[in-house]
């Protein structure tokens, strides 16, 4: 299993290296189109290699997706937390009941005794 993990990571590194080498040209990121930038007053944006733009886009997409799922699953986590608290409360109550029941149930002990 470890071998497969290293094989996958090696292939991933190779693919990212090929992507970086194939997309080395510089691109300028702009917030608005060129024609509108003169009117609005926003000039140029940062100039980065294309592979950096691609990898940043993937990273930002993953971050947005993970955050969305974390927010979406909040109700499930809250329900599980409430169920866990309820279970712990019931276990404490059962332990208390068992501790007091051993002292009070002499009649049941007599009935459960040897026949």
C-alpha positions in Angstrom: 0.0 0.0 0.0 2.9 2.4 0.8 4.4 1.6 -2.6 1.1 2.6 -4.4 1.0 5.8 -2.4 4.6 6.7 -3.5 3.8 5.7 -7.0 0.7 8.0 -7.1 2.6 10.9 -5.6 5.5 10.4 -8.1 3.0 10.4 -11.0 1.3 13.5 -9.6 4.6 15.3 -9.3 5.6 14.3 -12.9 2.3 15.6 -14.2 2.6 18.9 -12.3 6.2 19.3 -13.6 5.1 18.7 -17.2 2.2 21.2 -16.7 4.6 23.8 -15.3 7.1 23.3 -18.2 4.4 23.5 -20.8 2.9 26.7 -19.4 5.8 28.9 -18.6 4.6 31.9 -20.5 3.7 35.0 -18.5 0.1 36.2 -18.3 -1.4 39.3 -16.7 -4.4 38.8 -14.5 -6.9 41.6 -14.7 -10.0 42.3 -12.6 -11.9 43.9 -15.5 -11.5 43.7 -19.3 -8.9 46.1 -21.0 -11.5 48.4 -22.5 -13.3 48.8 -19.2 -10.1 49.2 -17.2 -9.4 52.7 -18.6 -12.9 53.8 -17.8 -13.0 52.3 -14.3 -9.4 53.2 -13.4 -8.1 49.8 -12.6 -4.8 49.4 -14.4 -3.0 46.1 -14.8 -2.9 43.2 -12.4 -0.1 40.9 -11.4 1.9 39.1 -14.1 2.5 35.5 -13.3 3.5 32.3 -15.1 0.5 30.4 -16.5 1.1 27.3 -14.5 1.0 29.3 -11.2 -2.4 30.7 -12.3 -3.6 27.2 -13.0 -2.4 25.7 -9.7 -3.7 28.7 -7.7 -7.1 28.2 -9.4 -7.2 24.6 -8.5 -6.2 25.4 -4.9 -8.8 28.1 -4.5 -11.4 25.8 -6.0 -10.5 23.0 -3.5 -10.6 25.5 -0.6 -14.1 26.8 -1.7 -15.3 23.2 -2.1 -14.0 22.0 1.3 -15.4 25.1 3.0 -18.8 24.6 1.3 -18.9 20.9 2.5 -17.9 21.8 6.0 -20.7 24.3 6.2 -23.2 21.9 4.6 -22.3 19.1 7.1 -22.7 21.3 10.2 -26.1 20.0 11.0 -24.8 16.4 10.9 -21.9 17.2 13.2 -24.3 19.1 15.6 -26.7 16.1 15.6 -23.8 13.7 16.3 -22.6 15.9 19.1 -26.1 15.9 20.7 -26.4 12.2 20.3 -23.0 11.6 21.9 -23.9 13.9 24.9 -27.2 12.0 25.3 -25.4 8.7 25.2 -22.9 9.8 27.9 -25.8 11.1 30.0 -27.6 7.8 29.7 -24.5 5.8 30.5 -23.9 7.8 33.7 -27.6 7.3 34.7 -27.3 3.6 34.0 -24.2 3.4 36.2 -25.9 5.3 39.0 -29.0 3.0 38.7 -26.9 -0.1 38.8 -25.0 1.1 41.8 -28.2 1.8 43.7 -30.1 -1.2 42.4 -27.6 -3.7 43.9 -28.5 -2.4 47.3 -32.2 -2.1 46.9 -33.2 -5.3 44.9 -32.8 -7.9 47.7 -36.2 -9.4 46.7 -35.0 -9.8 43.1 -31.8 -11.3 44.3 -33.7 -13.9 46.3 -35.9 -14.7 43.3 -32.8 -15.0 41.0 -31.0 -17.2 43.5 -30.4 -21.0 43.1 -33.5 -23.1 42.8 
